[in-house]
Amino acid sequence: MGEHTTSLRDGVLSHLESLEASSHQLALKQGEGEQHQENVTRLKAKIKELRRQRDKLKAKLNMSRSGLIRDEDATQSTTQTHQAAGASTQALLEWKVKNMKNLLQMFHLTGISGKLTREGACLCINTAFEGTYLDSYYLYLRIQQPVQIQRHTVPAFIPLKQIADEYLQTDIKRFFSVLSDHLNAYVGRKFQAQQLQEHFAAFLAGPLQGNSLYNLLEFSYSVGPGGKTFPFSAKLTYGDPLCFLPSEATVACKEGAVASEAEMAASHQALFHQKTLHEVFRSFTDSTESLSPRELSASSKGVPSGCGKATAV
């Protein structure tokens, strides 16, 4: 009986150990299953998060690409615009240079010469009177838009600014033509005054009075037929700045002069309207001066009066 009890106990214990082992194995498997499930859940969540981040990055990348494309398009468009503007500016500049060359060639025939410089062009206006070349004046132009006069040697009393404001931007040919007329008229009047003082000083009683523009001259002189001289005073006003002949001429004789002197003064006054200043005094030494005052007055009336417009060389 003792052996039976021992055998029974061993069998029960063995069975319990087997059950315990099975239970332990089951618990282990169950724990592994739960851990696996937790890992799966965690990995799924991580995958989901990674996908979300991926989609977000894709969206940003697409936006960046779109922006880059727009920037490239804008840059390309801006570049093309700048290139077109640059080409247009270059073409305009080349046209201006070509036009200026043509002007220089054309102006050379009218007393205006020049050359291109790094900043534009240098123009020289050569003046003359009665076939005699006189002074030269220079203008340095900047060929931009608008055309600018950088510096010049034109006298201050010539209305250069007024002429430039009126013609320089719209008609440069007209600008140089008008300026040349002003300068030639000025040097023409100056030349006459110098010729009078240099070659006919013997006729003058005192110095010739005048202003810088030589558009107002006053002087006293003595002339007369047959070696007999009479004193006269003359005032010449050049009202038109483009003329080298006076618009007004007044010749007066001394107070209480006889009729012949008054007639001579009137004839002289007519001559000053019709001839240049030195030509008038040259005529006093010609054979025509030997005529009587009445004959001289009659001969001068047939000569037409004119302004004496100055023109370019």
ChimeraX attribute file (.defattr): number of C-alpha atoms within 10 A of each C-alpha:
attribute: neighborCount
match mode: 1-to-1
recipient: residues
	/A:1	6
	/A:2	7
	/A:3	8
	/A:4	9
	/A:5	10
	/A:6	11
	/A:7	12
	/A:8	12
	/A:9	12
	/A:10	12
	/A:11	12
	/A:12	12
	/A:13	12
	/A:14	12
	/A:15	12
	/A:16	12
	/A:17	12
	/A:18	12
	/A:19	12
	/A:20	12
	/A:21	12
	/A:22	12
	/A:23	12
	/A:24	12
	/A:25	12
	/A:26	12
	/A:27	12
	/A:28	12
	/A:29	12
	/A:30	12
	/A:31	12
	/A:32	12
	/A:33	12
	/A:34	12
	/A:35	12
	/A:36	12
	/A:37	12
	/A:38	12
	/A:39	12
	/A:40	12
	/A:41	12
	/A:42	12
	/A:43	12
	/A:44	12
	/A:45	12
	/A:46	12
	/A:47	12
	/A:48	12
	/A:49	12
	/A:50	12
	/A:51	12
	/A:52	12
	/A:53	12
	/A:54	12
	/A:55	12
	/A:56	12
	/A:57	12
	/A:58	12
	/A:59	12
	/A:60	12
	/A:61	12
	/A:62	12
	/A:63	12
	/A:64	12
	/A:65	12
	/A:66	12
	/A:67	12
	/A:68	13
	/A:69	12
	/A:70	12
	/A:71	13
	/A:72	12
	/A:73	12
	/A:74	12
	/A:75	13
	/A:76	12
	/A:77	12
	/A:78	13
	/A:79	12
	/A:80	12
	/A:81	12
	/A:82	12
	/A:83	12
	/A:84	12
	/A:85	12
	/A:86	12
	/A:87	12
	/A:88	12
	/A:89	12
	/A:90	12
	/A:91	12
	/A:92	14
	/A:93	15
	/A:94	12
	/A:95	12
	/A:96	16
	/A:97	16
	/A:98	12
	/A:99	12
	/A:100	19
	/A:101	16
	/A:102	12
	/A:103	16
	/A:104	20
	/A:105	15
	/A:106	14
	/A:107	21
	/A:108	17
	/A:109	11
	/A:110	16
	/A:111	17
	/A:112	24
	/A:113	18
	/A:114	20
	/A:115	14
	/A:116	17
	/A:117	12
	/A:118	8
	/A:119	12
	/A:120	20
	/A:121	20
	/A:122	21
	/A:123	21
	/A:124	21
	/A:125	26
	/A:126	21
	/A:127	27
	/A:128	22
	/A:129	21
	/A:130	8
	/A:131	8
	/A:132	11
	/A:133	13
	/A:134	13
	/A:135	12
	/A:136	15
	/A:137	16
	/A:138	17
	/A:139	17
	/A:140	21
	/A:141	19
	/A:142	19
	/A:143	19
	/A:144	12
	/A:145	10
	/A:146	10
	/A:147	15
	/A:148	15
	/A:149	18
	/A:150	12
	/A:151	12
	/A:152	15
	/A:153	11
	/A:154	16
	/A:155	13
	/A:156	10
	/A:157	9
	/A:158	15
	/A:159	13
	/A:160	18
	/A:161	11
	/A:162	10
	/A:163	16
	/A:164	21
	/A:165	11
	/A:166	14
	/A:167	16
	/A:168	19
	/A:169	13
	/A:170	13
	/A:171	11
	/A:172	16
	/A:173	13
	/A:174	15
	/A:175	18
	/A:176	20
	/A:177	17
	/A:178	19
	/A:179	20
	/A:180	24
	/A:181	19
	/A:182	26
	/A:183	25
	/A:184	28
	/A:185	29
	/A:186	25
	/A:187	21
	/A:188	26
	/A:189	25
	/A:190	19
	/A:191	22
	/A:192	19
	/A:193	19
	/A:194	15
	/A:195	15
	/A:196	22
	/A:197	16
	/A:198	11
	/A:199	12
	/A:200	14
	/A:201	14
	/A:202	13
	/A:203	17
	/A:204	18
	/A:205	14
	/A:206	11
	/A:207	12
	/A:208	16
	/A:209	13
	/A:210	16
	/A:211	9
	/A:212	11
	/A:213	18
	/A:214	22
	/A:215	22
	/A:216	17
	/A:217	19
	/A:218	17
	/A:219	17
	/A:220	19
	/A:221	21
	/A:222	15
	/A:223	19
	/A:224	18
	/A:225	17
	/A:226	10
	/A:227	8
	/A:228	8
	/A:229	13
	/A:230	16
	/A:231	18
	/A:232	21
	/A:233	17
	/A:234	18
	/A:235	19
	/A:236	23
	/A:237	16
	/A:238	20
	/A:239	15
	/A:240	16
	/A:241	22
	/A:242	22
	/A:243	23
	/A:244	29
	/A:245	30
	/A:246	26
	/A:247	18
	/A:248	14
	/A:249	19
	/A:250	17
	/A:251	21
	/A:252	19
	/A:253	21
	/A:254	12
	/A:255	6
	/A:256	8
	/A:257	12
	/A:258	10
	/A:259	11
	/A:260	12
	/A:261	21
	/A:262	18
	/A:263	19
	/A:264	25
	/A:265	23
	/A:266	19
	/A:267	21
	/A:268	25
	/A:269	22
	/A:270	21
	/A:271	22
	/A:272	25
	/A:273	23
	/A:274	20
	/A:275	19
	/A:276	21
	/A:277	22
	/A:278	20
	/A:279	15
	/A:280	18
	/A:281	21
	/A:282	14
	/A:283	13
	/A:284	17
	/A:285	13
	/A:286	9
	/A:287	9
	/A:288	13
	/A:289	17
	/A:290	15
	/A:291	14
	/A:292	16
	/A:293	22
	/A:294	14
	/A:295	15
	/A:296	18
	/A:297	20
	/A:298	12
	/A:299	13
	/A:300	16
	/A:301	12
	/A:302	8
	/A:303	12
	/A:304	9
	/A:305	15
	/A:306	13
	/A:307	16
	/A:308	19
	/A:309	15
	/A:310	23
	/A:311	19
	/A:312	23
	/A:313	21
